[in-house]
Amino acid sequence: MCVRTRPVMEKYIFFHKNLYSMIFGKKEKEVSSIIDEHTVHIEKCLRGFKRGMDSYLSDDICQCESIRDEIMHDEHIADEKKRAVQMKLYEGAFMPLYRDDIYTFSYTYDDIADKAKFNINTLVLEHPHIPSSMSSGFTELVENTISPFENLKKAIVYFRTDREMTIKETQEVERKEHVVDKIEYKLRKTIFENSDLHLAEKLWLRDFVLNVASISDRMEDSASILEIMSVKRQL
């Protein structure tokens, strides 16, 4: 007797639709929506830091301070979104297999906004001297350290439906972070080769470079957590 079976592709789609519904029920969709809101405010912090850095390098300290206030506001809202995600996890959102990862992700993801706030505060509070000859280097560093966020955003969206695209975007985050490492190295080398700077100034600039570059480090950490969860979906 002939037994009718679903085509392989139909089985694949059927399996992944069921898997999606298992992972993303009502509470899970609420968490997903909160993460989308979290993303909006993290991105505002990053774009604000870029504008603030541009203002500082142009000697517009008043504008930099005004942007700093905007970042403080958005970073506070981002913190609230992080706590909202965690409360949903306490209420039982997501299977235990994913809960710890998502809890860790919410902290790591939020730390991107924290670091943007930290760096703008450093400029406003400490008023460091950044030689005009290094302005382009700092601009390049900031632009590249916030660049991976576009790919991280896409990875978060793809995680809900497409494992392959999730991995593709997280790998792009990692690639861009490696570019930041090279820019960071070049800028630190330039700092310590500058004979017009005192050692204290060199050390301050070095620390600032490391703190700016750490923004992309946290993006890479967040991307790594998404990769781990993507692998778990195959188990």
Backbone torsions as a table, in degrees:
resi	resn	phi	psi	omega
1	MET	NA	137.5	-178.1
2	CYS	-83.3	127.6	178.3
3	VAL	-103.7	122.6	-178.9
4	ARG	-80.2	133.2	179.1
5	THR	-126.3	155.3	176.3
6	ARG	-69.5	145.2	171.8
7	PRO	-58.6	154.8	-176.6
8	VAL	-56.3	-44.9	-177.9
9	MET	-64.3	-38.0	178.9
10	GLU	-64.0	-40.7	176.8
11	LYS	-61.7	-41.7	-178.6
12	TYR	-61.4	-47.2	-179.4
13	ILE	-64.8	-42.5	179.8
14	PHE	-60.6	-44.1	-179.8
15	PHE	-62.6	-46.5	-175.0
16	HIS	-73.6	-29.7	173.7
17	LYS	-65.5	-42.1	177.9
18	ASN	-66.3	-39.1	178.5
19	LEU	-63.4	-41.7	178.8
20	TYR	-60.9	-43.7	-179.2
21	SER	-67.9	-30.8	176.3
22	MET	-68.2	-39.8	-176.6
23	ILE	-81.3	-37.9	-175.1
24	PHE	-116.7	78.3	171.3
25	GLY	-85.3	-160.6	-176.2
26	LYS	-61.1	-51.1	-179.3
27	LYS	-63.8	-38.2	-179.0
28	GLU	-65.9	-37.9	177.5
29	LYS	-67.2	-32.9	176.0
30	GLU	-65.2	-42.0	177.1
31	VAL	-62.4	-44.1	-179.8
32	SER	-58.8	-40.8	179.1
33	SER	-65.8	-39.6	178.4
34	ILE	-65.6	-40.2	178.5
35	ILE	-62.7	-37.1	176.2
36	ASP	-61.7	-41.4	177.5
37	GLU	-67.1	-39.0	177.2
38	HIS	-58.4	-43.8	-179.3
39	THR	-58.3	-42.1	-178.5
40	VAL	-57.8	-43.9	-175.1
41	HIS	-80.0	-30.6	173.3
42	ILE	-64.1	-43.4	-179.7
43	GLU	-64.0	-37.7	177.0
44	LYS	-61.9	-39.2	177.3
45	CYS	-62.9	-42.6	-179.2
46	LEU	-66.4	-47.0	179.7
47	ARG	-65.9	-35.1	176.6
48	GLY	-64.1	-41.5	178.8
49	PHE	-62.8	-39.9	177.9
50	LYS	-61.4	-45.8	178.9
51	ARG	-65.6	-39.3	179.4
52	GLY	-63.8	-40.7	178.7
53	MET	-65.4	-41.9	178.1
54	ASP	-61.0	-42.3	179.5
55	SER	-64.5	-42.3	-178.7
56	TYR	-63.8	-44.0	-179.4
57	LEU	-67.8	-20.6	176.7
58	SER	-93.4	8.8	179.9
59	ASP	65.0	24.1	175.8
60	ASP	-98.5	78.0	-174.6
61	ILE	-67.7	-36.3	179.7
62	CYS	-61.7	-43.6	178.1
63	GLN	-64.6	-39.4	178.6
64	CYS	-61.2	-41.5	179.3
65	GLU	-66.5	-37.5	178.1
66	SER	-65.0	-42.2	177.8
67	ILE	-65.3	-37.2	177.4
68	ARG	-57.5	-40.6	178.6
69	ASP	-63.2	-39.3	177.7
70	GLU	-62.7	-43.2	-179.2
71	ILE	-64.4	-41.6	178.1
72	MET	-58.1	-40.9	179.4
73	HIS	-64.3	-49.2	-177.3
74	ASP	-69.2	-35.2	178.5
75	GLU	-66.2	-35.3	177.4
76	HIS	-64.8	-43.5	177.7
77	ILE	-64.7	-39.3	177.8
78	ALA	-59.4	-41.1	176.4
79	ASP	-59.3	-41.6	179.3
80	GLU	-63.8	-38.1	178.3
81	LYS	-66.9	-38.6	176.5
82	LYS	-59.4	-47.2	-179.7
83	ARG	-65.1	-34.6	178.4
84	ALA	-63.9	-41.3	176.2
85	VAL	-60.9	-45.2	-177.8
86	GLN	-64.4	-37.4	177.5
87	MET	-64.0	-39.3	177.5
88	LYS	-64.0	-35.3	177.0
89	LEU	-67.3	-39.7	176.3
90	TYR	-61.0	-32.3	-178.5
91	GLU	-81.0	-3.1	174.4
92	GLY	107.5	11.7	177.7
93	ALA	-66.4	140.7	179.4
94	PHE	71.1	151.6	176.4
95	MET	-68.9	151.3	-179.6
96	PRO	-52.6	-29.7	179.9
97	LEU	-57.9	-31.3	-176.0
98	TYR	-105.7	-17.8	-168.0
99	ARG	-59.2	-47.4	-179.6
100	ASP	-62.0	-41.0	-179.4
101	ASP	-63.6	-42.2	-178.4
102	ILE	-69.9	-35.8	176.2
103	TYR	-61.7	-46.7	178.9
104	THR	-65.0	-40.5	178.5
105	PHE	-58.7	-42.9	-177.5
106	SER	-61.0	-37.2	176.9
107	TYR	-69.1	-48.7	-176.7
108	THR	-64.6	-42.9	179.7
109	TYR	-62.6	-44.8	-179.6
110	ASP	-65.8	-28.2	-178.5
111	ASP	-64.8	-20.4	175.5
112	ILE	-61.5	-46.7	178.1
113	ALA	-66.8	-38.9	178.6
114	ASP	-57.5	-42.4	-177.4
115	LYS	-71.6	-33.9	174.2
116	ALA	-63.1	-42.7	177.7
117	LYS	-63.2	-44.7	-179.5
118	PHE	-58.2	-44.0	-176.5
119	ASN	-71.3	-38.3	177.6
120	ILE	-69.0	-35.4	176.2
121	ASN	-62.7	-38.3	179.0
122	THR	-60.3	-44.4	179.6
123	LEU	-64.2	-46.3	-174.7
124	VAL	-70.8	-39.0	-174.7
125	LEU	-85.0	-33.8	-171.9
126	GLU	-104.2	-13.9	177.5
127	HIS	43.4	59.4	-177.3
128	PRO	-69.8	154.6	174.0
129	HIS	-89.4	115.7	175.7
130	ILE	-111.2	111.6	-178.0
131	PRO	-55.3	140.6	-179.3
132	SER	-58.8	-27.9	179.8
133	SER	-67.8	-17.1	-179.1
134	MET	-104.2	-0.8	-176.6
135	SER	-56.6	-46.0	-177.9
136	SER	-64.7	-33.8	178.4
137	GLY	-66.3	-41.3	178.6
138	PHE	-70.2	-37.3	176.4
139	THR	-62.3	-44.4	178.7
140	GLU	-61.4	-41.9	-179.8
141	LEU	-62.4	-47.4	-178.1
142	VAL	-64.5	-45.7	-179.3
143	GLU	-59.2	-42.1	-177.6
144	ASN	-77.2	-29.0	-178.2
145	THR	-76.4	-22.1	176.0
146	ILE	-94.7	-13.0	-177.6
147	SER	-57.9	-40.8	-177.6
148	PRO	-63.4	-12.5	-176.8
149	PHE	-64.1	-33.3	177.7
150	GLU	-58.9	-42.7	179.9
151	ASN	-71.9	-35.8	178.0
152	LEU	-64.5	-41.2	176.4
153	LYS	-58.3	-45.7	-179.7
154	LYS	-64.1	-39.8	180.0
155	ALA	-61.5	-38.7	179.2
156	ILE	-63.5	-42.9	179.4
157	VAL	-67.0	-46.2	-178.5
158	TYR	-65.9	-27.9	-179.1
159	PHE	-54.9	-29.3	-176.5
160	ARG	-71.9	-24.2	-172.5
161	THR	-138.8	-22.7	-168.6
162	ASP	-138.4	101.5	-177.0
163	ARG	-64.6	-43.7	-176.8
164	GLU	-62.4	-42.9	179.2
165	MET	-69.8	-32.2	175.7
166	THR	-60.1	-49.6	-179.4
167	ILE	-63.5	-39.2	179.7
168	LYS	-59.9	-44.4	-178.3
169	GLU	-72.8	-37.1	178.2
170	THR	-66.7	-34.6	176.6
171	GLN	-66.9	-33.5	177.1
172	GLU	-68.8	-35.7	173.8
173	VAL	-58.8	-46.3	-179.2
174	GLU	-64.3	-40.2	179.6
175	ARG	-62.7	-44.8	-178.9
176	LYS	-67.8	-33.2	178.2
177	GLU	-65.1	-34.8	176.9
178	HIS	-66.8	-33.0	174.9
179	VAL	-64.2	-41.6	177.8
180	VAL	-60.3	-41.3	178.4
181	ASP	-56.7	-41.1	-179.4
182	LYS	-68.4	-40.7	178.5
183	ILE	-66.0	-41.5	178.0
184	GLU	-58.7	-46.2	-179.9
185	TYR	-61.3	-45.5	-178.5
186	LYS	-62.5	-41.1	-178.3
187	LEU	-70.5	-39.8	176.8
188	ARG	-63.7	-37.7	177.8
189	LYS	-63.7	-42.3	178.5
190	THR	-62.1	-40.7	-179.8
191	ILE	-60.3	-49.2	-174.2
192	PHE	-79.3	-10.9	174.5
193	GLU	-90.9	-6.1	-178.5
194	ASN	-82.4	109.0	-175.7
195	SER	-76.0	-11.9	-179.5
196	ASP	-83.9	-9.7	-178.8
197	LEU	-97.1	142.1	173.5
198	HIS	-76.3	160.9	-178.7
199	LEU	-58.3	-41.0	-179.7
200	ALA	-60.4	-40.0	178.2
201	GLU	-66.0	-40.8	178.8
202	LYS	-62.1	-42.7	-178.9
203	LEU	-66.7	-38.8	178.4
204	TRP	-64.0	-48.0	-179.3
205	LEU	-61.8	-39.2	176.8
206	ARG	-58.9	-47.6	-179.1
207	ASP	-63.0	-38.2	179.9
208	PHE	-66.3	-42.1	177.0
209	VAL	-57.9	-45.5	-179.9
210	LEU	-63.4	-39.2	-179.3
211	ASN	-70.0	-36.7	176.1
212	VAL	-65.8	-46.4	-179.2
213	ALA	-63.9	-25.2	-178.5
214	SER	-66.2	-18.2	176.8
215	ILE	-60.9	-47.2	179.2
216	SER	-69.8	-27.2	175.1
217	ASP	-60.6	-42.8	-179.6
218	ARG	-69.5	-31.5	174.8
219	MET	-64.9	-42.0	178.8
220	GLU	-64.6	-40.1	177.5
221	ASP	-61.6	-43.1	178.8
222	SER	-63.3	-41.6	178.7
223	ALA	-63.1	-38.0	179.7
224	SER	-63.6	-37.9	178.3
225	ILE	-65.8	-40.1	176.6
226	LEU	-61.8	-39.0	177.9
227	GLU	-62.6	-43.5	179.6
228	ILE	-60.2	-44.8	-179.8
229	MET	-66.9	-34.4	177.5
230	SER	-63.9	-38.8	177.2
231	VAL	-65.7	-41.2	-179.4
232	LYS	-63.4	-28.8	178.5
233	ARG	-65.3	-19.6	-179.8
234	GLN	-88.3	-9.6	-175.4
235	LEU	-79.0	NA	NA
